Amino acid sequence: MSWVGNVIAAVGALKAADYNKKLYDKQAALNREKGRQREEIFNKIERPRLVKSQEKAYSELYVNLLSSGAEFREGTTPFFLAQEQLVNNATDLAIADYNLTVDMIDTENQSLLLEAKGDQAMFQGLITAAGQGAKAYSGAQQNKNESGSILG
């Protein structure tokens, strides 16, 4: 009757595999949601705050340049300072956008890895169940050959 234990082990392996797969899939979904929240926070709070800060810094620079008494026209040092500030602002904004993109790619990659772990757990459960099923079948056949009944 040891084959009955093998059947129970096979069913248990399938149930554990299904549970683990669902757990990893849930973790992947939570990870993706966290990434979406991060993107929303950046787009609705952090990026506008950065742009506003940059605009304020440029305005202060512009006012300082004008109040210095230096002429502000193309080809002059004040003009080049203002252009440098605008280029730096654009660069900082591009870097912030790039960092968000990299974070989102990383989040998706982590989610894919979690899903792959779930697939691996399911596969492992199926292999274990198949092995236990084969043992159960072998044990039942042995009982049948020895006693004429699979119950032994």
Buried (B, 14 or more C-beta within 10 A) or exposed (E): EEBBEBBEBBEBBBEBBBEBBEBBBEBBEEBBEEBEEBBEEBEEEEBEEBBEEBEEEBEEBBEEBEEEEEEBEEEEEBBEBBEEBEEEBEEBBEEBBEEBEEBBEEBBEBBEEBBEBBEBBBEBBBEBBEBBBEBBBEBBEBBEEEEEEBEB
